[in-house]
Amino acid sequence: MSELRELIRSLLQEELARLRDAPSAAPATREERVRIRGDADLGAFARQVLRLARDPQTAADIDSGRMVFRLESGAAPGVDPLSTSGGTGPDFDVGLVTERDVARLDNGVRAIRLGSRARLTPLAKDELRRRGINIVRKAK
């Protein structure tokens, strides 16, 4: 049993060292499409930016221009991007999504999109399940 533990420990040490020493690629520009057709859309966008800015790296990306927002056309006036009419609800690209974040979602939300760097707390998962909200994982 101690041999197995030692093997696992050495593998973990090697992987962590590899991750630490991996050269970081040049930062790519990320683009988020935004529909703003009214006050509800503007409020939803402001909440999305606040959620994104909780992660220091994402906040730095927004500030430096590595993450940009582009207006998306074609939304019907009065369509709230957080409602069921838009299909899925808000994006959580990075950071930890908590039960409080889920509680703030509009009642019409039927799905949320999670980026590869976003994580859910167990209570958030329970609340999503209770409210019947699906989790859609974004492709990397």
Backbone as a ProteinNet text record, in pm:
[ID]
protein_1_A
[PRIMARY]
MSELRELIRSLLQEELARLRDAPSAAPATREERVRIRGDADLGAFARQVLRLARDPQTAADIDSGRMVFRLESGAAPGVDPLSTSGGTGPDFDVGLVTERDVARLDNGVRAIRLGSRARLTPLAKDELRRRGINIVRKAK
[TERTIARY]
81.5	0	86.4	196.9	284.2	352.5	378.4	436.7	340.9	212.5	111.6	103.5	105.8	103.5	225.6	340.4	464.1	459.2	403.8	390.7	296.9	183.8	87.5	150.4	220.5	285.5	387.7	469.1	570.7	506.4	399.9	330.1	270.1	209.9	153.4	261.6	373.7	482.7	533.4	546.2	592.3	492.6	363.7	262	254.1	260.7	257.2	378.8	494.6	615.4	603.3	545.7	527.7	433	325.6	231.1	293.5	372.8	438.1	540.8	612.8	721	676.6	550.7	503.6	509.7	565.4	571.4	431	404.6	271.9	270.7	166.9	151.8	115.5	133.3	96	-53.5	-93.7	-235.3	-320	-422.5	-513.4	-626	-682.3	-795.4	-922.2	-998.5	-1128.7	-1235.9	-1338.6	-1447.4	-1579.1	-1657	-1790	-1891.4	-1990.3	-2099	-2206.7	-2258.9	-2356.8	-2473.6	-2594.5	-2715	-2766.7	-2779.3	-2834.5	-2941	-3066.2	-3178.5	-3266	-3228	-3309.2	-3246.4	-3322.7	-3273.7	-3247.6	-3335.3	-3317.5	-3187.3	-3158.8	-3035.4	-2912.8	-2922.7	-2810.4	-2782.9	-2888.2	-2872.3	-2810.3	-2856	-2800.9	-2653	-2616.5	-2476.5	-2390.9	-2442.4	-2368	-2345.1	-2448	-2431.9	-2329.5	-2330.1	-2234	-2090.9	-2069.6	-1935.8	-1890.9	-1982.3	-1946.8	-1907.4	-1979.6	-1944.2	-1807.2	-1782.7	-1653.8	-1539.6	-1563.9	-1458.4	-1422.1	-1497.8	-1461.4	-1329.3	-1300.3	-1174.3	-1069	-960.2	-859.1	-799.4	-777.4	-719.6	-815.8	-944.1	-1042.6	-1056.4	-1054	-1060.9	-942.7	-823.2	-705.1	-718.9	-776.4	-798	-892.8	-999.3	-1094.1	-1024.9	-950.2	-883.2	-778.1	-707.1	-599.4	-648.7	-774.2	-825.6	-808.4	-757.8	-746.7	-882.3	-978.5	-1117.2	-1200.5	-1268.4	-1347.2	-1493.1	-1579.8	-1723.3	-1766.6	-1843.8	-1895	-2046.6	-2108.4	-2254	-2300.8	-2400.8	-2461	-2591.7	-2614.7	-2738.7	-2838.8	-2963	-3065	-3154.9	-3134.6	-3223.4	-3350.2	-3457.6	-3584.8	-3592.4	-3653.4	-3665	-3738.2	-3686.7	-3750.7	-3711.8	-3622.1	-3580.5	-3473.6	-3501.5	-3406.8	-3315.3	-3183.3	-3094.3	-3094.2	-3147.1	-3152.4	-3282.8	-3371	-3499.7	-3496.9	-3605.3	-3613.4	-3624.2	-3670.1	-3683	-3548.6	-3441.7	-3309.1	-3242.2	-3308.8	-3251	-3176.2	-3051.1	-2974	-2957.4	-2927.8	-2913	-2771.7	-2725.6	-2596.8	-2478.1	-2364.9	-2238.7	-2161.7	-2101.9	-2007.4	-1877.9	-1788	-1667	-1557.9	-1542.6	-1436.5	-1486.3	-1413.7	-1444.1	-1536.6	-1579.5	-1664.1	-1806.2	-1900.6	-2041.8	-2102.7	-2161.9	-2215.1	-2366.8	-2422.3	-2567.9	-2627	-2555.4	-2603.1	-2613.4	-2517.2	-2522.4	-2645.5	-2673.7	-2789.6	-2918.7	-2924	-3043.5	-3074	-2971.3	-2990.7	-3045.1	-3046.3	-3094.1	-3244.2	-3286.9	-3428.9	-3503.4	-3633	-3713.3	-3725.2	-3712.1	-3728	-3606	-3495.4	-3373	-3390.1	-3359.7	-3370.7	-3236.3	-3129.7	-2995.6	-2892.5	-2776.1	-2662	-2547.2	-2456.3	-2338.3	-2216.9	-2139.6	-2018.4	-1895.9	-1799.4	-1672.2	-1587.4	-1480.1	-1395.1	-1326.4	-1315.7	-1248.5	-1347.5	-1476.8	-1578.6	-1610.5	-1635.7	-1668.7	-1795.2	-1870.5	-1992.3	-1969.2	-2021.3	-2019.9	-2128.4	-2117.2	-2222.5	-2360.7	-2366.9	-2496.2	-2551.8	-2464.5	-2509.6	-2566.8	-2500.4	-2552.1	-2690	-2703.7	-2832.4	-2941.9	-2909.9	-3008.7	-3046.7	-2948.1	-2977.6	-3069.7	-3039.9	-3122.1	-3263	-3274.1	-3404.8	-3490.1	-3426.4	-3498.6	-3515	-3457	-3471.5	-3388.4	-3276.3	-3188.8	-3078.2	-3064.3	-2961.7	-2827.1	-2720.5	-2584.1	-2529.4	-2489.2	-2432.7	-2284.8	-2199.9	-2055.1	-2013.7	-1940	-1888.1	-1770	-1755.9	-1638.6	-1515.9	-1401.2	-1276.4	-1237.4
-119.2	0	126.3	123	239.6	260.8	151.6	165.7	238.5	206.3	272.3	420.9	452.8	593.1	667.5	605	668.1	690.3	593.8	607.1	722	727.7	836.4	971	977.5	1102.4	1148.8	1055.6	1095	1137.3	1069.6	1110.2	1250.1	1275.3	1407.9	1515.6	1487.6	1584.4	1614	1510.1	1529.3	1613.2	1582.7	1656.2	1801.8	1825.2	1962.6	2041.6	1978.7	2046	2075.6	1981.9	2002.8	2119.3	2126.7	2237.1	2370.8	2371.1	2493.3	2542.9	2449.3	2484.9	2500.7	2472.2	2480.1	2624.7	2646.5	2783.4	2832	2954.1	3008.6	3068.1	3036.6	3086.1	3234.8	3299.9	3440.3	3452.7	3550.1	3561.5	3588.8	3509	3525.2	3619.5	3684.6	3772.2	3689.4	3705.8	3639.2	3739.5	3690.2	3777	3723.3	3809.8	3775.7	3855.4	3786.8	3853.2	3894.9	4016.1	4072.2	4129.2	4098.9	4160.5	4263.6	4385.5	4490.6	4563.1	4536.4	4597.5	4679.2	4682	4757.4	4752.8	4806.2	4814.8	4677.2	4580.1	4446	4383.7	4399.3	4344.8	4414.7	4544.8	4619.6	4576.2	4557	4509.6	4370.5	4282.7	4146.5	4149.8	4237.7	4250.1	4302.2	4399.9	4454.1	4345.2	4261.9	4152	4050.6	4025.5	3931.4	3982.9	4111.8	4169.3	4163.1	4189.7	4180.3	4038	3938.2	3798.5	3766	3810	3783.4	3850.6	3970.5	4047.9	3992.9	3895.4	3833.7	3758.7	3710	3640.4	3745	3753.9	3857.2	3849.4	3729.2	3715.1	3767.1	3734.5	3782.1	3933.6	3986.5	4132.4	4199.1	4140.2	4193.8	4182.1	4070.8	4053.4	4159.2	4188.3	4291.9	4426.8	4456.7	4586	4606.2	4499.1	4511.2	4498.3	4459.3	4443.5	4303.3	4209.2	4070.2	4002.7	4058.2	4012.2	4130.3	4112.5	4222.1	4180.1	4277.5	4255.5	4315.9	4239.9	4285.1	4278	4380.1	4379.8	4278.8	4203.1	4104.8	4164	4154.3	4207.8	4095.4	4132.4	4033.8	3998.3	4053.9	4024	4106	4043	4114.5	4209.7	4327.1	4419.8	4354.8	4377.8	4325.3	4183.4	4119.8	3983.7	3988.9	3926.2	3921.5	3801.3	3819.6	3706.6	3604.8	3639.1	3545.5	3467.3	3486.8	3418.9	3294.4	3217.7	3094.9	3124.7	3241	3272.1	3273.4	3298.5	3299	3162.6	3060.1	2926.5	2905.5	2943.3	2926.2	3060.3	3054.1	3174.9	3228.8	3280.4	3349.7	3255	3314.6	3243	3263.3	3156.5	3162.9	3106.3	3193.6	3149.4	3101.9	3171.1	3136.9	3157.9	3103.8	3128.6	3025.2	3054	2964.4	3017.7	2934.4	2970.8	2918.3	3008.5	2972.4	2965.3	2919.1	2914.6	3054.8	3153.4	3291.9	3336.7	3295.7	3328	3265.4	3140.7	3071.2	3137.9	3180.2	3245.1	3375.8	3441.7	3569	3551.1	3428.6	3405.1	3430.8	3484.5	3506.6	3374	3379.1	3257.3	3187.4	3260.4	3200.5	3125.8	3132.7	3067.5	2916.6	2848.5	2702.6	2635.4	2712.8	2654.9	2764.3	2723.7	2814.5	2751.1	2836.4	2788.5	2805.3	2696.8	2699.7	2683.6	2772.4	2759.1	2650.9	2615.4	2507.1	2545.1	2674.3	2718	2757.3	2731.8	2763	2637.6	2656.5	2545.5	2580.6	2477.4	2493.6	2440.6	2512.7	2458.6	2351.3	2259.3	2158.4	2219.4	2328.1	2392.8	2454.9	2508.6	2565	2454.2	2338.9	2225.5	2183.2	2176.4	2138.2	2237.4	2366.1	2469.4	2464.8	2443.1	2430.1	2310.9	2199.5	2079.1	2105	2170.2	2199	2286.8	2384.6	2476.5	2423.7	2307.3	2248.5	2319.3	2378.8	2451	2356.7	2342.7	2256.2	2326.8	2247.5	2298.8	2260.2	2358.9	2335.4	2371.8	2274.6	2301.6	2354	2463.9	2519.9	2439.1	2432.4	2366.2	2452.5	2388.4	2461	2535.4
0	0	0	73.8	78.1	-57.1	-130.5	-264.6	-357.9	-347.2	-430.1	-396.8	-268.4	-227	-279.5	-269.7	-316.7	-468.2	-541.7	-686.7	-722.4	-655	-679.5	-645	-532.1	-490.3	-594.5	-645	-743.8	-875.3	-915.8	-1038.3	-1024.9	-910.7	-887.3	-886.3	-824.2	-821.8	-963.2	-1045.1	-1182.8	-1262	-1248.9	-1323.6	-1279.1	-1149.3	-1100.2	-1146.6	-1146.2	-1194.8	-1343.5	-1419.2	-1562.9	-1588.8	-1513	-1529.5	-1492	-1385.2	-1340.2	-1441.3	-1503	-1593.4	-1739	-1768.8	-1907.3	-1954.8	-2073.7	-2125.1	-2156.8	-2116.8	-2144.4	-2284.8	-2356.2	-2493	-2488.7	-2600.4	-2609.7	-2583.9	-2505.4	-2471.5	-2596.3	-2611	-2724.9	-2684.7	-2782.2	-2757.2	-2754.8	-2649	-2639.2	-2675.2	-2738.9	-2782.1	-2728.9	-2668.6	-2618.7	-2699.5	-2751.7	-2824.8	-2725.8	-2742.4	-2650	-2728.4	-2683.1	-2740.3	-2641.3	-2687.5	-2602.6	-2684.1	-2648.8	-2718.5	-2625.3	-2499.5	-2404.7	-2266.4	-2170.9	-2033.6	-1972.2	-2000.5	-1943.7	-1994.1	-2123.1	-2180.1	-2120.8	-2104.2	-2048.1	-1904.7	-1826.3	-1689.2	-1685.1	-1775.2	-1780.6	-1817.9	-1911	-1950.9	-1835	-1762	-1647.7	-1542.4	-1516.3	-1420.5	-1470.9	-1601.5	-1659.4	-1642	-1667.8	-1653	-1506.6	-1414.6	-1272.5	-1235	-1286.2	-1258.3	-1316.4	-1439.6	-1503.2	-1427.7	-1376.7	-1310.8	-1173.2	-1123.4	-995.5	-1006	-1126.4	-1148.8	-1184.9	-1108.4	-1134	-1275.1	-1325.1	-1459.6	-1565.7	-1552.4	-1648.9	-1640	-1518.3	-1501.9	-1571.2	-1556.3	-1623.9	-1775.5	-1822.7	-1966.7	-2021.6	-1948	-1991.7	-1994.3	-1888.7	-1877.2	-1986.1	-2022.2	-2121	-2265.9	-2282.5	-2418.8	-2474.9	-2393	-2439.4	-2442.3	-2370.7	-2377.2	-2421.2	-2534.5	-2590.7	-2601.6	-2603.3	-2618	-2750.8	-2826.6	-2955.5	-2952.5	-3008.2	-3016.4	-3120	-3082.7	-3172.2	-3222.2	-3349.7	-3404.7	-3423.1	-3449.3	-3480.1	-3364.3	-3247.4	-3135.7	-3148	-3118.8	-3122.1	-3004	-3022.6	-2910.6	-2793.5	-2674	-2554.7	-2519.2	-2595.2	-2564.1	-2456.5	-2344.8	-2234.1	-2253.3	-2261.6	-2284.7	-2172	-2056.7	-1946.3	-1941.4	-2037	-2034.1	-2120.8	-2116.3	-2194.2	-2342.5	-2379.9	-2521.7	-2592.3	-2517.5	-2577.2	-2575.8	-2522.1	-2516.5	-2387.1	-2384	-2262	-2193.5	-2067.8	-1987.7	-1992.5	-1880.6	-1877.6	-1890.9	-1926.3	-1934.6	-1805	-1756.8	-1646.4	-1703	-1746.1	-1814.6	-1719.1	-1608.8	-1514.3	-1372.6	-1278.7	-1139.3	-1080.1	-960.2	-884.4	-885.7	-930	-931.8	-802.2	-725.4	-594.6	-596.6	-486.5	-471.8	-484.5	-436.4	-445.4	-591.7	-675.7	-818.3	-883.1	-846.2	-902.3	-856.2	-730.4	-677.1	-750.2	-803.8	-875.1	-1017	-1066.9	-1203.2	-1211.8	-1325.2	-1347.6	-1347.8	-1318.2	-1312.6	-1447.1	-1557.3	-1689.2	-1740.6	-1669.9	-1716.5	-1709.4	-1818.9	-1825.2	-1839.4	-1868.3	-1881.8	-1860.1	-1811.1	-1802.1	-1878.8	-1927.3	-1998.7	-1908.6	-1894.3	-1812.9	-1901.1	-1883.4	-1952.3	-1887.2	-1953.4	-1902.7	-1771.6	-1742.4	-1619.5	-1510.1	-1531.6	-1431.1	-1350.4	-1223.8	-1134.3	-1056.1	-1019.4	-940.2	-799.1	-699.8	-564.6	-556	-460.9	-445.3	-421.3	-343.4	-319.9	-447.7	-531.4	-659	-747.1	-750.2	-828.2	-778.1	-645.5	-587.7	-625.2	-618.2	-650.6	-799	-886	-1029.4	-1053.4	-989.5	-1004.8	-952.8	-837.7	-777.8	-869.3	-933.5	-1021.3	-1162.9	-1192.3	-1325.1	-1431.1	-1390.3	-1483.1	-1528.8	-1659	-1717	-1720.8	-1719.7	-1730.2	-1865.8	-1943.8	-2076.1	-2068.6	-2093.9	-2092.6	-2228.7	-2229	-2354.3	-2403.7	-2534.3	-2592.9	-2564.4	-2548.7	-2521.1	-2638.3
[MASK]
++++++++++++++++++++++++++++++++++++++++++++++++++++++++++++++++++++++++++++++++++++++++++++++++++++++++++++++++++++++++++++++++++++++++++++

